[in-house]
Amino acid sequence: MSPNTLAPNDILTDDSYFMWEFNARMKLARKDLLDHVLIKPEPAVLRENPGWKVADMKALAVLVKLISSTYQCMVRECESAFEAWEVLKTFFAKKNLHNRVQLRKELHEFVMETGASLMDHLLKFDELCLKLGAAGDSMDDDEKLVLLLGSLSSEYDDMVRIIEAHSNVTLLDAKEMLRREYDTLQKRDKKETAFTAHAQRNEPRRFQSNRGHRGQEENRDRYQTSRKGKAHATVIKRVGKLFAWNVKQHITLEAHKAESSGAINDTSGLWHARLGHVSTKKIMQAMKSCDGISRVVASDGGVCDGCARGKMTNSPFSHISGSEVKTSRPLEVIHIDLMGPMNPKSKGGALYVLTFIDDYSRFVYVYLLAAKSQVFERFKAFRAMVEKQTDCKIKCIRSDNGGEYTNHRFNKYCADLGIIH
């Protein structure tokens, strides 16, 4: 089997050693060659068992096939599978103090972002624990449980409190409880479908609309009303997708057919809004050149409220008098605030909006962030930019004292620069 036919996790690369090490052991075990990388052969064994050397070369060949060409040079001079295995372990799983400190620091700073996948978070957490154990600094399950619960986002605060209230909860139990909570949150986020999607097809007279029949409520998202001698009306309510009721077939999922039951008044005004508030002439052109646009009644009467609002102008805001501004130059006071998390995310994956407002000039700087943890780095970049461009220094910042502004790192940075917060 050539390396090109192997799965990505089977090939050793820069940051895949811990996954690769497990997969390599399993492949060697399947070929009855695992002992060749775990046991150092003694000369006496080699003399008494000539077949060991042959099997050892097979184990070495398996390892070399599982290593990317970048690292094959590291084991080129190795004479046994055990020697090659130890060379790779020494290089990738360093057991020095510096490596242990860095892994501990990474594990303690490991925090789940709001809206992130819990399963991905758990996998990354387990990987960090494996790296730490391979570096000679294993943790017991109780310590892992404490770090895991502390790394979760605020979405899981209720579940964390429940786990904390239980005695003798194991790490596996906690993970299972968190997975169930994750599944619950995922289901809650899914929008419920309209009731018409659940109606059975070809069920006769499920909905009555003949004259003289009383109106009835079939579901909270649809009401039908009917009065004897009066016009019939069907109102279809749905935020998001519109599921229409087709009178003949009882059910349809095509919103544009709802006009047959009176749910949509397909006028030129509606198409005017759909097409971005274009003129009546453009609507008629679209109707002739596009499929799916039903024939509408062109009308120039009336004023579109949206167009009128969009074309309105406002007088300039009055300039703030000097007595109302307490600062005398830019950057004396910066107002900082964070909004979010937003739902849904922006196209760039941002969940938060960070604003900096200069008290003197009222100039506003806006930044989009993917996580709260980016506030500190963004503030550092903002400070460097505005101080360089204005030749002024930030003297004071004002915030709502949120955790993103009052942590040790942020406070120390401000104290070192003499910024009052």
Residue, then its C-alpha position, 0 to 999 in steps of 0.5 A: m500500500s502506498p502512502n497516497t492511499l492511506a488516510p490523512n491521520d495515518i501519515l505522520t505530519d507536524d502536529s499529528y503525532f498523538m493521533w498517528e502514534f495510536n493508529a500506528r500501534m493498531k496497524l502494527a498490532r494487526k500484523d503481530l508486529l507491535d512488540h518490535v516497537l515496544i521491546k528493545p531486542e537483546p543480542a541473545v534474542l537475535r542469535e536464538n531467533p533469526g526470524w525476529k530480525v526479518a519481522d523487525m524489518k517488516a515492522l520498520a517498513v510499516l513505520v516508514k510507510l506511515i511517515s511523511s517524506t519530511y521526517q523519513c530522513m530522521v529514521r533513515e539510519c535506524e537499524s531496528a523498528f524500536e530505534a525508529w520508534e524511540v527517535l520519533k517519540t523523542f522528537f515529537a513528545k518532548k518530556n522537558l520542563h519547557n514543553r510541560v509548562q507550555l502544554r499546561k498553560e495551553l490547557h488552562e487557557f483553553v476556552m470554548e467559544t460561544g456557539a462552537s461545537l461541543m464535540d470539537h471542544l471535547l476532542k481538542f481537550d482530550e488531545l491536549c491531555l494526551k500531549l501533556g501525558a506524553a510529556g510526562d505530566s499526567m493528570d488524574d480524572d478529577e483535575k481534568l474534570v475541573l479544567l473541562l468544566g471551567s473551559l465551557s462557554s456560558e451556554y452550558d452554565d446550567m449543566v455545569r451547576i448540575i454536575e457540580a452539585h452531584s458528588n462522585v461524578t466521573l469524567l465520563d459521566a460529565k462528558e455524557m451529560l454535556r453531550r446530552e445538553y449539546d443535543t438538546l441545544q441543537k434541537r432547540d435551535k432548529k426552527e419548528t416546521a409549519f403544521t401543514a408539513h405534518a398533515q397527511r396527504n389525501e385526507p378528505r375534508r381535513f380543512q373545511s372552507n365551505r360556506g356556512h361552516r364554522g372557522q376552527e383553529e387547527n394549529r397555532d401557526r394557521y387559522q381559518t375563518s369563515r362566515k356565512g355569506k361573507a368572503h373566506a380568508t386563510v391567514i398563514k403565519r410563519v416567521g422565515k419560510l412560508f408553508a402554504w395550504n393548497v386547497k386541492q391537495h391540502i398541502t404544499l411546501e411552495a410559498h408562491k402557491a399560497e396566493s391560491s388560498g388568499a395568503i398573499n396578495d400578489t400585487s405590484g407593490l409586493w413585487h416592488a418590495r421583493l425586487g428591491h423597490v424598483s420602478t413599475k417599468k422594471i417589474m413589468q420587464a421582469m414579469k415578461s423575461c422571468d419564469g415564476i413571476s405571476r401576472v401582477v396589476a401594475s399600479d403607480g398609485g400610492v407612495c411606497d413607505g420604504c422608498a419615502r423613508g429611504k429618500m428622506t434627509n435630516s438636518p446636520f446634528s448640532h455641534i456639541s458646545g465646548s462646555e458639554v465636552k469635558t476633554s480638551r484633545p483626542l484620546e483623553v477618554i476612550h469609551i469602549d463597549l462590546m455587543g454580542p453574541m449575535n445570532p446568526k454569525s456574520k459571513g466572516g464568522a464574527l459574533y461580537v461587535l467592539t466599539f471605541i468612541d473618542d470622547y473629544s471628537r466623537f469618532v467611532y471605531v468598530y471591529l468585528l470579533a469572533a470571540k470575547s478573548q480577542v478584545f485585548e489583542r484588538f485594543k492593543a492594535f487600536r491603541a498602537m494605530v490611533e496613537k501613531q496617527t494622532d500623535c496623542k496618547i490614550k489617558c483613560i478608558r471607560s467601560d461597563n467593567g465587563g470581564e473582557y476589560t477587567n481580567h489580569r492581562f488587560n489591567k496589567y497592560c493599562a497599568d504598565l502604560g499609565i492608562i486609567h481604567 
